[in-house]
């Protein structure tokens, strides 16, 4: 016989427990939508979905906790998180650019960022990609229709720094938006908004997540601009961060200061032992910067991210492969920011022309110092060099 009473128990909306409790960790509000006791309340809340809970594609309590924490860390008025760093980047550029606009991208940046703007050329957006040795050189490349200057500082692969104050001064003079990917420095070691940058972007998959188990991104800036990106880029493109991933990112933020303090010490230890090794022709990292680059590092960075790159002494692909395969503690893998130390050669066997076009050596290897004991990483790199080049 059909038991309608049991079916009602299965289908009714769950009520909060009557027992009082205070959880140490924030709750994961794993729901797609929210209910309302009256139609009038639903109408009132729906009038501002950016700041009220209607549907998790917009705003969710767990995600909102993460957004408020990241905004405070970056000293911004507001933050919106996304399901990936590229979700954050594409939503931002989608919002800021229109047909006929020009984008200026400076120095080595994340390749997918460049690819996205190149794809937007079909919609009438134009792009100039430049490599500069000093920030002052940027101004000569600004066009009358330039709407966005996009950059990383330190930059991807080569880790060069730009003068944030000089970039924002030239941009504001011509009503140009500035967007920086600040993932390398984390929200702890550099605060671009303090120097007039309009939008800061993070891949939360890296240091913020900290455990190699989430993919997420964030956009931080003044409230009106972030709300515009929310309403257009976020809602239209739909790169929604799940409540569970937001919770994992909150977990990561709780240990971020401890991890970054360790990794600042670790990267200095590793580079101090590698910097004189003749089998490495160049090390790319602000800790070893000289001249103007050293001045910029001292001015803008309060600590060091542990992502760096080396160029081996020769460009023999066989030796490069042998070196990477000889690593025992350092793992081959993309991304970074978790526990594991990583190595990622820029050459993949079929992209040599693209590598040279980016101004990189075929012997260029991006490396990340994780949370292992620093000297164990030094010894691992040195034993791999020994196998390939001899002691």
Secondary structure, 3 states (H helix, E strand, C coil): CCCHHHHHHHHCCCCCCCCCCCCCCCCCCCCCECCCCCHHHHHHHHCCCCCCCCECCCCCHHHHHHHHHHHHHCCCCEEEEECCHHHHHHHHHHHHCCCCCEEEEECCCCHHHHHHHHHHHHHCCEEEEECCCCHHHHHHHCCCCEEEEEEECCCCCCCCCCCHHHHHHHHHHCCCEEEEECCCCHHHHCCHHHHCCCEEEEECCCCCCCCCCCCCEEEEECHHHHHHHHHHHHHHHCCCCCHHHHHHHHHHHHHHHHHHHHHHHHHHHHHHHHCCCCCEEEEECHHHCCHHHHHHHHHHCCCCCCEEEEEECCCCHHHHHHHHHHCCCCEECCCCCCCCCEEEECCCCCCHHHHHHCCCCCCEEEEECCCCCHHHHHHHHHHHHHHHHCC
